[in-house]
Amino acid sequence: MAQAVFECHCERTKPGDELCLIGGVGELGNWDVGKALPLNGATYPIWRSARVGLPAQHKIEFKFVLRLGHGGQDWERFGGNREVTLSNGEVTIKCAFDKKGDQSVVSGTAAAGGLGSSSASTASGQTGSASPGSPSADGGGGVGVGVSGGFPPPISAADIAAEAQKSFTNAWLGREVQFARSRSGIHRDRQQQWDVTHLSGSARQLVEGDKKAGSWRNKLGVVKEVVENLHVSPKEDNAQGDLAAHALVDVSIYLNFIQTGIVQCVEDGGHHRPNHHANLSKVVFTVLERILLDLSRRDDTQADTLRVVMRKVHPNLPAFTSEFTASVPLTRIRDIAHRNDIPHDLKQELKHTLQNKLHRCAGPEDLVATEKMLQRFHSNRHQYPGGFIQDGLLERLDKLQGTLDGRTLEMLKRFCDSKTRSDRPDANFATLLVNLKVATELRMALVRQVQEAGIPIDNEVAMLQQKRLAEIDLERAAFVLLSRIEQKANEEERWGDTLEALSWGVRHVQLNGMRRDECMAIYKELTHQPRRSLQTREEQLLLKATLERTRRLAEAYCDLVLSIYPPRVQDLGRAFGAPHHAIQVFAEADIRANVTFQVSKLSTLLLKRLRRLLEQRGFDPIVAGTTCGTLVDVSSLEPSKWPDPEGGPYVMLVRAATGDEEIGGVGDSNVHAIILGHDLPHLSHLGVRARQEGVVFVTCEDSDEVKGVAALKGKIVRVEASSQGVEVYEVDEAAMRQLFVRKYSGIIRDIDSPRHCLSKHDLQPPGSAPEVRLSDGSYVIDVEHVTKEEGGSKSAVCGMLARLSNEAVNVEDHDATFKTPKGAVIPFGTMEAVMCTTDGERQLFQKLYTALDAANLKGKELDECCQEMQDAIESLPLDTRVIAQLQDRFTSDSRLIVRSSANVEDLAGMSAAGLYDSIPNVNCHCVDKFSSAVRGVWKSLFSRRAHEAHMAVLVQELLTPSHSFVLHTVNPLSKDKEELYAEIAPGLGETLASGAVRGTPYRLVVNKRTGEVRILSFASYSYAQVPVLPRKRSFSAIGEAIEDVKDQEPDTLVKKVVIDYTQDVLVTDPSFREAFARRLGAIGSFLESKLGGPQDVEGCIVDTTIYVVQSRPQP
């Protein structure tokens, strides 16, 4: 029996695709795709199989096939099948996808450390006839067409360790390394290009510098020149930081290109020992650590980017410990080359290929040469003395131990002991988990020591580099352990152990410097309560929210890498003439090799299991209904992405939405349903607009479900959305026609041509705006006294709410009391009055209004006219009488929110929810900023999405709530009039209203009659939005009190704060949550009865007081 590992180089995959091995024996699936052997992509673009036993001395036919994420297949397309005949023993079969001739068999599998024989034998590779049931010569599929998503099969400890260790030889893309027995056998020429066309900044500096720098030493000098003057500011998102980030991204790519041989290193004719390299490396390392120290208190995206990128630089810098910085370094290689117990030819190779080369002009090609020599030594152990092969391991460990304090040394000992046990192929779940825990704790200790060291001084910097590299290696060890644990978790359903493993994985992401505060919050959630049983639905929903947040964290890392690397890799790769595939896979290979990738896999696995427990799918209906249409796949809801209105009807799969889009035009594009590829608050502005438009609207948080829908692109699908669930499936045109005949019977006449007659706007009368009364622009109205004609429906209802708050007591024995914030209204006509202050202004605005009326609604001309109008409004002053009246109503320390109140907002059948802007956290005593906020509301009247309206401005006291809510007094999904549906989020209500923040809110259903509360979901938002308070300026620089000095207004009006749900009362106190929900039910019933019908209500809770800030008719 042969023990084989299959390797295949394949870079054409996308995330979600899976490379499989299929063949004519049972171990390879007998040509049944459903039973094919999946390969592991941890070392992408090299995919590796588990070790598989195959019959020896028998010809085995096989092929590779891609199982695509959307459900399709892509076979190797050459004629016939691959063939191999194996002998007893361990072998590795190396192939390249779709290249039949590129196939070899190497003695000894990578399980032995990735080292094979130097004399590889080539497989036959001859064209053979296709076996019965095997793929045909044109690459078509065989008889087995079953597709299973699944995860990679179990892999032994040694296999995974080999995958995680990035072999210099496997990654090498440069020229073949030569084993020289004299100096004449060394490369000195360069075959490189340096195209600086379209390059600028650090990228141009690196390419131009490399052209003059042949040796590795000189290239490190180029890196030093780019890096040594970089600085970052403690202030978030600054220009200095952007320059540093761009430079370090370029440097990390450049060093990677050097290490893989894409950028060639040659001798420069000089004689510079490795101490020169080490000293250059020391300068670069010190700069990086100084930048990390400057970033220590920052957690913005720019800081995350810098921390992530710097981790790519460190492993590609030479070491500068004492043995490398000594004037006569590398005495060890000299001692090895002069041993008397090795052959003379080997001595010459060691002397010229390594010893002399390293002393004269070291480069990364020497690492490749060293590894190839080690392959030869370990593959032919009998030819060399045992001491020659094994010498050095204990000495290396002893040197590492000498750099650690007592406590960390004990951790290192525990790690080594647990690693010995976990490295066994039969290591169980608990053994792997212990090693992962100890590895994480050891890494935390090393990171803490590096951070506490501050800016390194000369005699400490080498030790700090070794600790930094050690913690990076521990992350790689954690990657391997998490990969093995994920495979165990697929075999064994052990919730507690798997969640613990996930929590340690999140700590590693935190140690990488990515969203550190959020990682800590997630870690606390994962470890807050023992979740071994998950017996109650509430426990399951709470864990689901945490796992959704964890998966989003992993997606954020993926988004960050894809935002910073591909364009700059493209530029530098083109400049140096890098192979196309190396450019294409650069970012994806980084993502797949990062510990975040394993966190994503574990959280996705647990989410799938939770959905089964909860009997849920990834779909969530926002607007219920049943419809049909041709599926189109678009990236966003921008009007330019909408399908051709002459076709249809359409069902639109939308990959992302900000929650701020206008969808009033989808009917004109004949769109009958929207499937959004991520979650969204049901009662967000976008959800309300969809409900008003009558568009079936569902979200989907499961990427696999989204892929399944995407696979139906171009086909007619039926969407059924109800409170019981969502179904999306393919139908024919006859079924679509039958549905629309029933649905629109008596309305649509030309039913024989459904694709051109199903616009919903033909079926719905447009809403009509009420009349307005324009003021002379000189006064303000208290919100309690404003009328709809003076300030719009929103302001008028807010006034009514203020009056009703004095009447609310109890409903159905539940407390219905609430308060409203103090408010005043700048009425209709104020903006128009300011526009007419002078004849010149009057003529200008009249001209702009005329142009707006004449512009094409969907044309470029409209956008330009809107922009001109907004620019003109920006220069308008606010009447001083209006400012003075507001200052009389609000104190100097009052924080206010300036809200739109248009004549087309909050009407029955015409809510215009979220179409216009509101600006929070301003002060009317800071006249310039307050006036700018009012103008901002006025400007929002003139846009592609909002027109033909008048604008008043509602000024209210800004509340600082613990939670905000939106509720519908009639359940929008079940249509049950006795049920109130509420969504709640920590912080300000913009999180719920806009829908731009990823995550889910608390979702509750309250029976208004009985008070019964049912929780549908726990919140999973990462951040709460909170107002930024003014900075106090009551003391001078010398500490003397200063009177009458105003607080400094914040530059940022609202900030994001990481949410810790282990401290959220709605999680920690179920009795409070139920009491709060019952109060919402009582308030909803009260407002419904007083305002004459179902209501869409917005409000918040401050301490224990509930405030209602707005109510409109429920769509």
N, C-alpha and C positions, 0 to 999 in steps of 0.2 A: 504494500500500500504506500502510495506517495502522499506526503503532506505538503500541500501547495498553498501559496498565497498569490493572488492575482493583483497586479498593479496596472492601472490604465491612466495615461495622461489624457485628460479631457477638460478643455476650458470653455466648451460651448454651453455649459449648463447655466441656468439662472437659479436664484434662491427658490427652493421648493421642488426643483427637479432632482431626480435620483438616478444614478448610474447603476445598472444591474448586469450581472453575468448570467448567461443562459447557454445551455448546451444539451448534448444528447445523452447524458447520464442522469440518474436520479438526483445526485448531489447538486446538479446544476439545473434542475427543474424539468428535464426531459422536454425542452422546447416549449414549456408552458410559462408564459410571461408572469402569470400569477404566482408561480413558484420559483421565479428567478432569484438568484442570490444577490442581494443588495451589496454595494460597495460603500465603504465609509469615506466621506469627503473631508475628514479633519485636516489633511495635508493638501487640500485643494491647490493646484489643479491635478495633483496625483491622487487617484482614488484607489483604495486598497480593500481587498476582501478579508474576511476572517480566514483563519487557516482551515482548509477543507481537505478531507481525505478522498483521494481519487484512486481508481484502479491503476496499478503499475503495469508497464509493458503492454498497455492497450492504447490504441489511437483514440483520442478524445477530440470531438468537434465542439466548437463553442463560438459565441459571438457576444459583443456588448450591445446593450440596448438602453436608451434613455427613457425612463418613465417621466413624462413631463408633468409639471405641477398642475396643469389644467386638465389632465386626464389622458392626453395623447401619448404616442410612442415615437421614438426616433431610432431606427436601427442603423448599424453600420451598413454602408451601401455597396461595398465591393462584392464581386461575385463569389459564390461559394461560402464556405465557413472557414474559420481558423482551425488549425489542427495542432495537436501536441501529443507526444508520447513520452511518458514520465517513467523514471526509474524509482526504485524504493529510496526513501529518504526525504529530506526537506528541500524544497525548491521555491523560487519566486519567478513567476511568469510576468515579464514586463512588456506592455503593449502601449500603443497610442491609438486613440479612438479613430476609426475609419482609415487607418493606415496598416494594411495587412502585412506589408513587408517589414514593418518596424516592430518586431517581436523577438524576444530573447528569453532564455531560461537560465537563471542564475542559481548555482548550488548554494544551499543554505538560505533559509527565509530571513526576512527582516526581523523576525522575532529574536534573532541572536544579536540584535543591536543594529540592524540595518546594514550589516557588512557582508558582502557576498564574495564569491571567488573572483579573482582577477582574470580568470580564463573562462569567460561565459561562453556557453555553446548556443548557437542559433537554432531555433526551431525550424521545422521544415518549411512552414509558410506556403506550401504548395496549394494550388487551387484544387479543391475537391468538390465533388457533386453534393448538392444540397441533400441533407438527410430528409427522410419522410417527416413532414411536419415542421421542418426547420425553415428559417427565413429563406425566401426566394432570392435569386441572384440580384434582383433590383432593390433589395433592401426592405421588402415588405414584411409584414408580421407573420408569425407562424400560427399554428392552430390555437394556442393558448392566448386569449386576449384579456384575461382577467387582470385588473390593475388594483393593487393594494397600496394605500399610502404608506403607513407603517414607518418604522425606524430601522436603522442599521441593525444587523444581527449581533449577537454577543461576540466580542473580540477579546482575546487573551490579554493579560496584563502586559506581557512583553510586546505584543503587537501594538497596543495603544501607545505604550511608551516610545516605541520606534516611530510611530506616526507623529507624536508630539515633538520629538527631537528633530529639528530642521537640519538635515544633513547638508553640509556645505557642498558636497558632491552633487546631490540631487537638485539643489537649488542653483547650481552653477550654470550660467548661460554664456560664459566667456570661452576663450580658446582652450583647447585640450592642454592640460598641464603636462609638462615633460619631466621625465625622470632623467636628470643629467648626471653623467660621470665625469664631466669636465665643464669649465665655464663657457665653452663655445656652444653648449646646448641650450642656452637661456635666451628667451625672447627679448628683443630690444626694440622692435618696431611696433608702431601702433596702427591699427586699422580702425579708425574712429572718425565720426563726423562731428562738427560743431556748428550747427545752424542756429544762429541767434536771431533769425528773422522773427519779428513779432514778440520777442522776449524783452522784458524790462525788469528792473529791480534786482532782487536776489537771484532769480533764475538766470538772468543774463550774466550777472557777476560770476555765478558758479560755472557756467558753460565757457565763458571767456577765460576764466581762471584755469579751468581744466585743460584748455588747449595748450597752455604754457606749462602745465604740471603733469609730467609723465609718471612719476613715481607716486606710490601711496603716501609717502612723507609729504611731498609737495601738494598733493590733493588735500591732505589734512590741514596744510597751511591755508589753502583756499577756504576750507570750512571755517577755520579760526578767524579769518578776515571777515567772513560774513556774520559770524556769531558774536564776536567779542564786544561789539558796540551796541548790542541789543539791550533794550530796557523796556520794562512794563510799569504801568502806574497802578497803585492800589485802587484807583477809581475804576468802576466797571465800564466795559465796552469803550475803550479809548483808542485813538488813532495809533498811538505807540504800540499798543497790544496787537492791533491788526497787522502792523508791519512786522512785528516779531513773529506772529503766527504764520504769516506768509513765508517769511524767511526760514523758519524752522520746518515747515512742511517741505519746502524745496530742499533743505539740507537732509532731511530724513530720506527723501526720495533719492537724492544724489548718493548718499552713503549706501543705500540699498543697491543701487545700480553698481557701485564699486564692489560691494561684497558678492554680488552675483555675477560679476565679470562683464556686465553690459558696458560699463565704463572701464576701459582697460588700464591696468597698471604695468609699467615697464621700468627697467632700470634707467636711471638718469645719468649714468657714467660716474657718479660720485661714490663715496663710501661713508654712509651715514648709518650708524648702528641704531637699534630700536629705541634707544633712550631719546632720540630726537622725536620719534613718533609719540612716545609716551608723554613727553613734555607738551607737545601740541595738544594731545588729548586732554591733559590736565587742565589746560586753559579753557577748552570747550566745556568740559565737565563742570568746572567752577562757575562759568557763566550760567549754565543750565540750572544749577542748584540755587544760584542767586535769584534767578527768575522765579523758580518754584517758591522760594521764601517770600518774594514780593506778592505772589499769588495766594499765599496761605490763608488769607481771610476773604478771598473772593470765590463765589460760586456761580458766576454768570457763565454764559455760553462761551464767551471769548476765553475765560480762564480754563474751562473744561477743555477747549480745543488745544490750548498751549500745553496743558498737562498730558493729554493723550498723545500729542505729537512728540513731546520730549521723551516719552517712553520708547518711541521708535528709534530715537537717536542713540541712547545709551548703549544698547548691545552692539552697535556698530563702531564704537570707539575702542582704540587699543587700551589695554590695561597699563597702569603706571605705578604698579607696586615696585618695591625696591629692586627686585630682580630684573625689571625692565628699565628702570631709570639709572641703574649703575653704569659707570663709564665703560665697563666690560660686561655687558649683560649676556644672558642666555648661556651661561656656562653649562647648563644641563644638557643642551643639545650637543655641545662639544664633547662632554663626557660620554654621551651615548654613542656618538660617531667614532670615538676612539676605543670602544670596548674591544677586548681581544677575543671574545667568544662569538663573534658574528662574521660572516663571510666578507672577503675583501671587496667584492663588487657592491655589496650593501653598504659598506663603509664609504665607498666613493659616492654612491647615490646620496647617502645622508649628508656627506660633506658638501657636495656641490648643489644638490637640490634644496637642502634645508640650511645646514650650518653656515656655509659661506654666504648664501643668498640672504639669510636673515641678518647676518652681521653687516652686509653691504647695502641691501635695499629691500627690506621686508615689504610684503604686500599680501592682500587677501588670497592670492593664488597659492601662497605657501600653506594656508590652512587646507585648501583642497588637496595639495600634494601630500600633506601630513595625513589627511584622512584616507587617501588612497593607499598610502603605505600601511596604515593601521589595518585596512581591509586585507591587505596581503598577509600581514603578520598573523591576524586572527584566523584567517581562512586556512593558513598552513602552519599551525602552531608547532607541528612536529619538527619543522625545519629550524626553529629558533629556541634558545634557552628560555625556560619558564620565567626566570628573573627578568630577562630582557622585555618580555611582554607585560608582566604584571607590576613591575617596579613603578612606584610613584603614586599609587592611589591613596595609601594610608598617609603618605607625606603631605599630599594635597589637603586631605581632611584635617590633618593636624594644623596646617597653616591657617585654615579657615577658622578652626576653633580658637586659635590664639587671638583673634580680633574681636571676640565677643565677651560680654560681661557674664557673671555667674548665672543670672536668671535666664538670659538668652541661651547660654550654653546648655542649660538643662533642657530648654525647649528643643534645641538642636538634637540633643541625645534622644529625646522622646520622638522627634520626627524621624530620625534614622531608624529607631527601633520599629516604629509603626510602619515605616516605608518597607522595611524588610518583609514584614508580614503581608502588607497589601500588594507587594510586587508578585506574590505567588499567583499563578493562573487561576487557582480555585478560591481566591480570597472572597469572603462573603460580604454582604451589604454592610454589616456592622464594622468589619475590619477596614473597609474603604472609607467609611464615614469617620472613624477615629483618625485615620491618616489625614483626611481633609481638614478636620478640626484642628489638629496639631499644626499642619502646614499653614493654616490661616492665622493661628495665634503667633506662630514664629514670624510670619511675614509682618503682622501688625507690630511686633516688637522691633523688627529691623527698620520699618518705616518710621516708627516713633523715634528711634535713635538717630536716624538721619535728619529728621525734622528738628529735633532738639539741638543738634550740633550747630545749627545756624549757618552762617557763611563760613565755609571750611578754611582753615589756615593750612599752611603748606605741609606741615608734618602730619596732618590728619586726613588730608584729602584722599590719599590712596585708600585708606581704610573705608572712607565713606563710599568710594566708588565700588569697592568689593561688596559692601552691604547693599548698595543700590542694585547691583547686578544679582546679588543673592535673592533679594525680594522679587526681582523680575523672574528669576528662575523658579521661585516658589509659586508665582502665578501660573507658570507653564505646568508645574506639577499639579496644581489645582485643576487646570484644564483637563489633564489626563484623568484625574480622579473623578471629576464631574462627568466626563464622557462615559466612564465605566459605570458610575452610579446610575446615569440615565438609562443605560442598557439594562441594568439590574431592575430599575423601576419599571421598565416595560414588562419584565417577567414577573415581578412581585408587586402587589398593590400594598405598599407600606407607606401610608400617608405621613406618619410622624417622622420617619427617617428621611423620606424624600423632601419634606418641607425643611428639615434641618439642613440637609445638603444644599437646598436652594438658598437658605439664609446665609450659609457660608459663602456661596457663590456671589451673593449680593455684596457681602463684605469685601470680596476681592474687587468687584467693580468700584466700590467706594475707595479702596486703596489705590486704584488706578487714577483717582482724581476726577471721576465722572459723576456729576450731580451728587456730591458727597452728602449733603443734608437729606436729600430724598432717599438715598441708599440707607442712611441711618434710620429714617422713618419706616421704610419697608422692612428692614431687618427687625425693628421693634414689633411691627405688626406680625411678622412671621413667627416670632418667638414669644409673643405676648401671652398666648394661651395655648395649652396643649391641645392639638387638634387630631388626636389619634382616632377618635371615634367618629366625629362629624355626624352625629346622630340626628341633630335637629336641622330643619331647613334654614333657620337663622344662622347657625354656625357655617353651613355650606355657602350661604349668600355672602357672609362676611369674608370668608376665605376667597371666594370668587372675586370680590372687589380687590383684595390684596394681590391676587395673581394677575388680574388685568393691569394693575399698576406696575407690577414687576415686569410684565411683558412689554409694556410701554417704555420702561427704562431701557430695555435691550434694544427696542426699535429706535430710541433716541440716539444710542451709540452708533447704530447702523446709519442713521440719517446724518450724523455728524461726520463720520468717515466719508460717506458718499458726497457730502457737501464740500469737503476740503481737498480730497485727493484726486479724483478723476481728472478735473481740468488741468491741474498742475502736473500730474503724471503725464498727461497727453502732451503738454508743452515741452517738458524736459525729455520725455521719451523721444519725441520727434526731433528735438535738438541733437540728441546723441545717437539717433538711428537705432533705438531699442527695438527688439522684435515686437511685432504687433500684439501677440498674445500676452507678452509680459506687461504691456501697457493695459490691456483690457482686463486682466485678472488682478491687478495690483490691489485695488481697494477691496474686492470681494475676498481675496486670499487673506487679507488682514482681518476682516470681519470673522471669517470662519476659524481663524487661529486664535481669536481672543476669547477670554473666559466668559465674556458677555454672550457669546454664541451658545455656550452650554446653559447659561441662565435662561436664555430664550427657549431652548429645547425643553428644559425641565418645566418651566412655567406653562408652556403650551401643552405638554403632556398632562399636567395636573388639571388645566382648564378643561381639556376634553373629557377627563374623567368626571369632573364636577358637573359639567353640563349633562352628562348621562345620569348622574345622581339626581339632578334637579329636573330631569326630563325636559331640558331646554336645547334649542339649537342656537346658532349664533345670530339668527335674525331677531329683530325687534320691531313690531309695527308701530308707527307713529300716527299715520292716517290710514284707517282700515278701508278695505274695499277690494273689489275684484275687477281686473281689467286684463287686456291683452295688448300686445304690440311687438314690433321688431326690436330686438335688444341692440342698443348701441352702447359702446364703452367709451367714456370720456374722463378726462383727468379732473375736471372741475365744473362748477355751475356757471362759469363765465358765459355770457351770451354768445361769444364767438365759438364756444364748444357745442352749442345746441345743434341738433340735427336739422337737415333741410326741411323747412316747413311744407314743401310740396310733397314730401313722402309721408310715411307713417301709416297708422299710429305707431308711437314709439314707447318702449320702456328703456329708461336711461340708467345705466350703471355708472355711478359717479364715484371716483376714487377718493376724493377729498373735498370737504366744504369748510369754510370758515364760520358759517352760521350767519354771515352778514349779507349773503347774496339775495337778490330780488328774483323771485321765480314767477312773477306775474306774466312773463312772456312765454312761459313754457307751453301754455295753451295754444299760442300762435304757432309754435313749433310742433304742435300735435303730439306733445308728450303726455302720456296718461299715467305713468308711474315712474317713481325715482327710487332706486336702490342705492343707498349711500354706504361706502365701504368702511365705515367706522361708526362708533356709537355717537349719539347726540341727545341732549335733553329733549324729551318729548314736547315740552312746553316752551322751548326756545323760540325766538322770533321766526326762525326758518321753519320750525314745525308748525307754528301758528299760520304762517303764510301758506304753507302747503295745504293745511286743512281748509283754509279759506278758498284756495284755488280749486279744491276738490281733486287734488292729485293724490293718488295712492302713494304713500311715502313710507319706506321701511329702511332701517339701518341693519348693518351686519358687522359684528365685531370679530367673526371667525374668518381668518384668511383662507382657510380651505373652502369654506362655503362661498366666499367671494370668487375664488378660482373656479369653482363649479359653475357659478352664474356666468363668469366671463367666457367659459367654454361654449356658451350658447350664443355668442356674439353673431349677429346677422340673421339669427333664426327668430321665428315668431314664438313668444313665450306668454304664458298665462301667469299672472301674479295674484295670489289669494292671500290677503292680509286681514287677520281678525285677532281678537283677544286670545284665541286658542293657538295662534301661531301663524307662520308664513310658509307658503309653498310657491316655488318658482319652477316651472317645467315647460318643456317644448310642446307646442300644439301646431296644428296645420291651419291654413287660412280659413277653411270651412268652419272650424271650431271658433275661431276669432269672430267670424261674421255672425255665427249663431249667438255668441255672447252679446254682441253689440245690438243685434235685433231685439233681444230680450231687454237689454239695459236701456236702450233709447227708443223703444217702440213708440210711435206716434210723434216723435220729434225729428228724427232723421229720415228724410224722404228717399234719398238716393242710396239705398242700402246695398245695391249691387257694386258700389264702388267705395268700400269702406275706407280705403287708404286715403281718400281725398275729402272725407266729409265728417270727420269725427272730432273736430276742434271743440273742446269744452266751452270755449268762450262764446260759441254760437248758442250754447244752452243756458248761459247764466247772464242775467242783466247786470250791467256794471253798477257799482255803488255810486251814489251821488253826494257831492260835498254840500254842506249847509251854507247858508248865507253868512257873511261876516260883517261886523261893524268896525270900521277903521278908526283908531284914535288919532289925535294930533301929535302923538309921540312925546308927550310931556308928563305922563303920569304912570303910576303903578297901581294895580288893584290887588287887595287882599284876596287870597285864594278862596276864602269862605264866601266872597261876594261876587266872584267873576261869573259871567254867563258864557254859554257856548258860543254865542255870536262875538263876544269880546276876546275870548282866550282859547276857544276850541273845546272839544269834548273832553280831552284829557284833563285840562285845568278845571273845567266845570265839575267833573266827577270827583276830582281831588277835593274841591270845595264841599261837595256833598258828603264825601267820606269824613271830612273834618266835623261836619254837623252830626252825621250818624254816629260817630265815635262817642258822643255824649248820650246816645240812646241805648247802645248795645249793653246788655246785661247777661242774660242766660238764654240758651236755646237747648231744649231737650235735657235740662239739668247740667249742661256743660257751659263753661265760662266762655262767653262770646265777646268779652271786652277787648278793645284794641285802641291804639292811639294813632295819630297821624302826625307827620312832621310839619312844622310851621312853614308857611309858604306865601309867596306873592307872585303876581303875573305881570310881565311886560306885555301889553296887549297887542292884538293885530294893529297894523298901521304904524307902529313905532319904526320899523325898518324902512318902510316906504317914506315916512316923514323925514328921516335922516338923509335918504337918497335925494330929497328935493330941497336941501338946505340952500343950494345956489342954483342958478340957471344952468351952469355948466354941468353940475352933477345930475340935474334933472334930465338934460339932453343925453348925457352919457348912458344913464340907466334906461331911458326910453329906447335908445338905440339897441341896447343889449336885450331888452325884453322883446323888441320886434324881431331881432335875429333869432331868439329862442323859439318864438312862435312859428317861425318859418323853417326851422331846421328839421331835417329828417330824424325821426325818433331814434333810429338805430344807426345813424350815420356818424362819421368822424366829425362832421360839422357841429353836431349837437355837443360832443365832448369838448370841442374847442370853445363853443359859446358858453357852456357851463363854466369852464375854467376862467374865461374872461370875466364872467359875472362874479365868480368867487374871488378873483383877484381884486376886482373893484370894491367888493364889500369889505375886504380886509382893511381898507383904508378909512372906513366910515368911523366917525366918533360916536360915542354913546351920549345922549343928551344928559347934561350935568344934573338936570332936575330929576331924571330917572335914578341916577346914581344916588343922589341925596336922599330920595324917598326910601330906597332900599337900605341905605346906611341907617336910617331912622328905625327900620324894622328889625335889622339884624346887628348884633354886637360885633365888635372888632375881632373877637376870637371865634366867631361862628364860621364853621366850615359849611360850604354850600354846594349843591349840585345844580347845574344849569341845564334844564331839560327842554327838549322840543315839545311844542303843543300846537301842531298844525291843524288846520280845519278839516283835514282828511284822515286824522288819526282817531282810533278808538271808537269808530262808528260801527253800527250793526252791519255786518256783511262787508266791511271795509276798514279793517283794523290798522293797516299800514304799520304793523308792529315792527319796530326796529329800523324803519327806513331812514329816520332822521337821527342826528347825533345828539348825545347828551354828554356833558363834560363835568366830571365830579371834582370835588375838593378844591374849590376856589373861595376867595374871600372878597366881598364887595367893597371892603375898605382898601384893598390893593387894586386901585382903579384900572391900571393897565392890563393886568392879567384877567380881571373880571370882564372887562370890555372885550378882550380877545376871545374869552369863552362865549360870550353872547354872540359875537360875530361868527364864531365857529358853528353855533346852532343855526344862525341865519343862512350861512353858506351851504349847509346841508340840504337846504330847500332846492338848490339848483344843482341837480346831478342827473345822470342817465336814469337813475332808479326812482327819483322823486321830483315831480313837476306839477304845474297847474295847482298850486296850493298857496295859502297864506300861513305865515309863521308867527305865533306868539312864543314867549319864552316863560317857562315855569321855573321859578327859583325856589328851592326848598332847602331846609336844613339837611345837611348830610349826616346820616346815621353811621355809626361804626358797629355793625352787628356781628354777632358770633356766627349766625347763619342767615341766609336769605331763602325765600321760597317763592314759587309760582304754583298756583293751584287752579284747577278747573272744577267748578262746582257740580258738573255732570261728568262722569267718567267718559273721556273721549274715545275709549276703545270699546268698552262694553255698552256704552250709551245708557247705562243704568242711572236713572235720575236720583236714586237714593245714595249713590256713591260719589264721594269727592276724591279727586286724584291730585296728589301733591308731589312736587319735586323740590328738594332742599339741597343747598350746597353751602359749605363753609364760606364766610366772608361776604363780600359785596355781591349783589344780584346779577352783575354783568356776566358772571360765569354761566348762569342759567340762561340769561336772555340772549346772549350772542351765539352760544353754541360753538364759539371758536376754541374753547379750551377742551382738550381731549380728556375723556373720562366720563363716568356716569355719576348722576346725583343719587341721593337717597330718594327712593320712590315708594310712596305710601298710598294706600287706598283706605278711606274712612267711610264707614256707613254712617250717614248723617243722622239717621233715626236711632240706631242702637249704640253708636259710638264704637263699634268693633273696628279694630285697626289691623290692617294686613300689610306687612312690609314686602315689597317686590324686589328691592335691591338696596345695597349699601353703597355709599359714595366711594368712588375710586379716583377722584381728582388728585393730582399731585400738588397743586398749588391753590391757595386762596388769594383773592385779590382784596387788598386792604388799602385804605387811604394813607398817604404819607403825611405825618403831622409836621407842622413848622418846626424848624430848628430854633431852640431858645438862644437868645443873644443878650442875656441879662448881665453878663460880666465881660470886662475888657480883657485884653491879653495879659495885663499885669494883675488881674484878679480883683480890680475895683468894681463895685456895683455901678451900673449905668442905668439911669432912670430914663423913661420915655423912649426906649429903643425898641422898635417893633421886632417881633419874631421874623426870622428870615423865611420867606416862602420857599417851599420845596421845588426843586427843578422837575421832579417826577411827581405827578399827582397821585398815582396809584402804583403800588408795588406788589410783587408776588411773594408769598410766604409759604414755605413748605408745610404741608398739613401732616400732623401726627395724630392719626385716628385712635391711637391708644389713649389719647387724652381728650377725645371728642365725646361730649356728654351723650350724644345720640348713639354712640357705640357702647359706652361704659355704663349707661344708666337706662335700661329698657323701660323702666317705669316712667321716667321723665319723657322718653321718646313717645310713649303711648299717650301720656297726658297732653303733650304738645300737639300731637296729631288730632286728638279729640277737640282741642281748642280750635284748631284750624277748621275742623268739620263744622263746629258751631258758628264760627265767624263766616264761613262760606254760606251756610244756610241763612244766616241773618242778612248778608249782603244780597243774596239771591232774591230774598223776599222783598227787600227794600228797593232794589234797583230794577226789578221787573223782569227777571229772567236769569238763565245760567250766566255765570261770570268767569272771566279770566282775571285772576287777582294776583298782584305782586306785593310782597311785603318782606319783613325781616323780624328777627328777634334780637333785642338788646337787653342783656341780663335775662330777666324773665318777662319782659314786656314785649308784647307783639305789636308791631307797627304795620299798618296797611298803607302803601304808598301809591297804589294805582289799581284801578279796576276798569275793565272794558267788557263789552258783550262777548261771551264765549263763541268762537266760530262754530 
